[in-house]
Amino acid sequence: MENRNYRDREGGGKPRHFTTPKVDKMEMVFGLRPILEALHAGKTMEKIYLLKGVKHSISQEITELAKAADIPISLVPGEKLDQLTRKNHQGAVAYLSAISYSPLDEIVASLFEKGIDPLLVVLDRITDVRNFGAIARNAECMGAHAIVIPSRGAAQINADALKTSAGALNLIPVCREPNLKDTLHFLKQSGIRVVACTEKAEENLTDAGVDLTGPIAVLMGSEEDGISPEYLKRADLRVKIPMVGQIQSLNVSVASGIVLFEAMRQRKAGY
């Protein structure tokens, strides 16, 4: 079990959160044996880079442990590893995570046990660290209970993300899931509606029939492609932000703030 503190939301108090220790930057670990020892010690890693085309008993064990822990692995040429560090990396470089990830199922179960309607933020392929940090800041300010990201294809939670979040990533739990499709299925089975924010929606966020109270997960997609079609079709509700200007799109962090504000407003007003 990860070392976390837990705060409750009780009668108008601050949102309940798992908190994580403050970290100024991601720590690098290099060398096969040190990385293996870190994995055995249960260290949370952001990503592991291994030398492509080389098979070794230790590298094989690293791969197996990383897969079991849903830690992304990239097989890269030696030049890439040399760019990461000039030290003797032995064909292996890893970055320890700046935060500790939280188990989504435990968060959901605990919220329901406390009689709290979950407000979650699910991010599909948000790879820009500053956007991610800004979304985390929005989510914490608007009372979201957790952020859910995929283990692959997501922004690294590094010093830039922590700085942009203005400390929010030290307050709001982040859940790293191996398969967002399975995650969305789990949320729906748990009674949590998936609300997709997409310009392809017919309903506006401010339409009278759009209800953002109750247990919901706000799904946001990448700025380039939006929400993946396979995830979009699993949404219970699709909404778009009404706009009157000539530029019919918003930065994803700005969009997340607008949607989460509306969710907070409705929940406070009792819809």
C-alpha positions in Angstrom: 0.0 0.0 0.0 1.3 3.4 -0.9 2.1 6.0 1.8 -0.8 8.4 1.5 -2.7 10.8 3.8 -6.5 11.0 3.4 -8.7 14.0 3.9 -12.5 13.8 4.1 -15.0 16.2 2.7 -17.4 16.8 5.5 -20.3 19.2 5.4 -18.8 21.9 3.2 -15.2 21.4 4.2 -12.3 20.9 1.9 -12.5 18.0 -0.7 -11.3 14.7 0.5 -8.0 13.8 -1.1 -5.2 11.4 -1.0 -2.2 13.6 -0.6 1.3 12.9 -1.9 4.6 14.3 -0.8 6.0 17.3 -2.6 8.7 16.6 -5.1 10.7 19.2 -7.0 11.7 17.0 -10.0 11.7 13.5 -11.3 14.6 11.5 -10.0 16.6 9.5 -12.6 17.7 6.0 -11.9 20.2 4.4 -14.3 21.8 1.0 -14.5 20.2 -2.4 -14.7 20.7 -3.4 -11.1 19.6 -0.1 -9.5 16.4 -0.1 -11.5 15.7 -3.7 -10.6 16.2 -2.9 -6.9 14.0 0.1 -7.2 11.2 -2.1 -8.7 11.6 -4.7 -6.0 11.4 -1.9 -3.4 8.0 -0.9 -4.8 9.2 2.5 -6.1 6.6 4.2 -8.4 8.2 4.8 -11.8 7.0 7.2 -14.6 8.8 5.4 -17.4 11.7 2.9 -18.1 14.0 3.1 -21.1 15.8 -0.1 -22.1 18.4 -0.6 -24.8 16.7 -2.0 -27.9 17.8 -5.4 -29.2 19.6 -6.5 -26.1 18.3 -9.4 -24.0 19.6 -9.9 -20.5 18.3 -11.8 -17.5 18.1 -8.6 -15.5 16.5 -6.6 -18.3 13.9 -9.4 -18.7 13.1 -9.3 -15.0 12.8 -5.5 -15.2 10.4 -5.9 -18.1 8.2 -8.4 -16.3 8.1 -6.4 -13.1 7.3 -3.2 -15.0 4.5 -4.9 -17.0 3.0 -6.2 -13.7 3.1 -2.7 -12.3 1.7 -1.0 -15.5 4.9 1.0 -15.9 5.5 2.1 -19.5 8.7 0.7 -21.1 10.3 2.1 -24.3 12.9 0.1 -26.2 15.3 2.7 -27.6 18.7 2.9 -29.3 21.8 3.7 -27.4 21.9 7.3 -28.7 18.6 8.0 -26.9 20.0 6.7 -23.6 23.1 8.7 -24.0 21.0 11.8 -24.5 19.2 11.1 -21.2 22.5 10.7 -19.2 26.2 10.7 -19.9 26.8 8.3 -17.0 27.3 4.5 -17.4 23.6 3.6 -17.8 24.3 0.0 -18.9 21.4 0.2 -21.3 18.8 1.2 -18.8 17.4 4.5 -17.6 14.3 5.1 -15.5 12.5 8.0 -13.9 10.8 7.8 -10.5 7.4 9.3 -10.5 7.0 12.7 -8.9 3.8 11.5 -7.2 2.4 8.2 -5.9 -0.4 6.9 -8.1 -3.7 5.9 -6.4 -5.9 2.9 -7.0 -9.1 4.0 -8.7 -11.3 1.2 -7.3 -10.4 2.1 -3.8 -11.2 5.8 -4.3 -14.6 5.0 -5.9 -15.5 2.5 -3.2 -14.5 4.9 -0.4 -16.5 7.8 -1.9 -19.6 5.7 -2.2 -19.1 4.3 1.3 -19.1 7.9 2.6 -22.2 8.8 0.6 -20.3 11.2 -1.7 -21.1 11.3 -5.4 -17.8 10.9 -7.3 -16.6 13.7 -9.6 -13.7 12.3 -11.7 -11.7 13.6 -14.6 -10.6 11.1 -17.2 -8.0 12.2 -19.7 -7.5 10.6 -23.1 -4.0 11.3 -24.6 -3.3 14.6 -22.9 0.4 14.6 -23.5 1.4 18.3 -22.9 2.7 18.5 -19.3 1.6 22.1 -18.9 -1.9 21.3 -20.0 -2.0 18.4 -17.7 -0.8 20.5 -14.8 -3.4 23.2 -15.5 -6.2 20.5 -15.7 -5.1 19.2 -12.3 -5.3 22.7 -10.9 -8.8 23.1 -12.3 -9.9 19.7 -11.0 -8.6 20.4 -7.5 -10.2 23.9 -7.4 -13.6 22.6 -8.6 -13.7 19.7 -6.1 -13.0 16.8 -8.3 -12.0 13.7 -6.4 -9.4 12.1 -8.8 -7.8 12.4 -12.2 -7.6 9.2 -14.3 -4.9 8.8 -17.0 -3.7 5.9 -19.2 -0.4 4.3 -18.4 0.7 5.0 -22.0 0.1 8.1 -24.1 -0.1 10.5 -21.2 1.9 13.5 -20.1 4.8 12.8 -17.8 4.2 14.1 -14.3 7.4 16.1 -14.0 8.6 19.4 -12.5 6.8 21.4 -15.2 3.5 19.6 -14.5 3.9 20.1 -10.8 4.7 23.8 -11.2 1.8 24.4 -13.6 -0.6 22.6 -11.2 0.3 25.2 -8.5 0.6 22.4 -6.0 -2.7 20.6 -7.0 -0.8 17.4 -7.9 0.2 17.2 -4.3 -3.4 17.2 -3.3 -5.6 15.5 -5.8 -5.1 11.7 -6.5 -4.0 10.6 -9.9 -4.9 7.1 -11.1 -2.8 5.5 -13.8 -4.9 2.8 -15.6 -3.5 0.3 -18.2 -6.7 0.4 -20.4 -9.1 3.3 -20.5 -11.7 1.2 -22.3 -11.8 -1.2 -19.3 -11.7 1.8 -16.9 -14.8 3.4 -18.5 -16.6 0.1 -18.3 -15.7 -0.2 -14.6 -16.9 3.3 -14.0 -20.2 2.7 -15.8 -20.7 -0.6 -13.9 -20.1 1.3 -10.7 -23.0 3.7 -11.4 -20.8 6.6 -12.6 -22.0 8.3 -15.8 -19.4 9.2 -18.3 -19.8 12.7 -19.7 -17.7 13.4 -22.8 -16.7 17.0 -23.7 -16.6 17.1 -27.4 -17.3 19.6 -30.2 -19.1 16.7 -32.0 -21.9 16.8 -29.4 -25.4 18.1 -30.2 -26.2 19.3 -26.6 -24.6 22.4 -25.1 -23.1 22.3 -21.7 -25.6 25.0 -20.6 -28.8 23.3 -22.0 -31.5 22.9 -19.5 -31.5 19.1 -19.7 -27.8 18.6 -19.1 -27.4 17.2 -15.6 -23.9 17.1 -14.1 -25.0 16.2 -10.6 -24.7 12.7 -9.2 -21.7 10.4 -9.8 -20.0 11.5 -13.0 -16.6 11.2 -14.8 -15.8 14.0 -17.2 -13.9 12.7 -20.2 -11.6 15.1 -22.0 -9.6 14.3 -25.2 -6.4 15.5 -26.9 -6.4 18.9 -28.6 -5.3 17.3 -31.9 -7.8 14.5 -32.2 -10.3 14.9 -29.4 -11.7 11.9 -27.6 -10.9 8.5 -29.2 -14.0 7.1 -31.1 -13.9 3.9 -29.0 -14.2 5.9 -25.8 -16.6 8.5 -27.2 -19.2 5.8 -28.0 -19.1 4.6 -24.4 -20.1 8.0 -23.1 -23.5 8.3 -21.4 -23.7 12.0 -22.3 -21.9 14.2 -24.9 -21.8 17.9 -24.4 -20.1 20.9 -26.1 -19.2 24.3 -24.8 -21.2 27.0 -26.6 -19.1 29.6 -28.3 -19.8 32.7 -30.4 -16.4 33.7 -31.7 -14.8 32.7 -35.0 -12.4 30.3 -33.4 -14.5 27.3 -32.5 -12.1 25.5 -30.2 -10.5 26.0 -26.8 -7.4 24.8 -25.1 -8.2 21.5 -23.3 -7.2 22.9 -19.9 -9.5 25.9 -20.4 -12.3 23.6 -21.6 -11.9 21.4 -18.5 -12.2 24.4 -16.2 -15.4 25.4 -17.8 -17.0 21.9 -17.7 -15.9 21.3 -14.1 -17.1 24.8 -13.0 -20.6 23.9 -14.4 -20.5 20.6 -12.6 -19.6 22.3 -9.3 -22.2 25.0 -9.8 -25.0 22.4 -10.4 -23.9 20.3 -7.5 -23.9 23.3 -5.1 -27.3 24.5 -6.5 -28.8 21.0 -6.3 -29.4 21.3 -10.1 
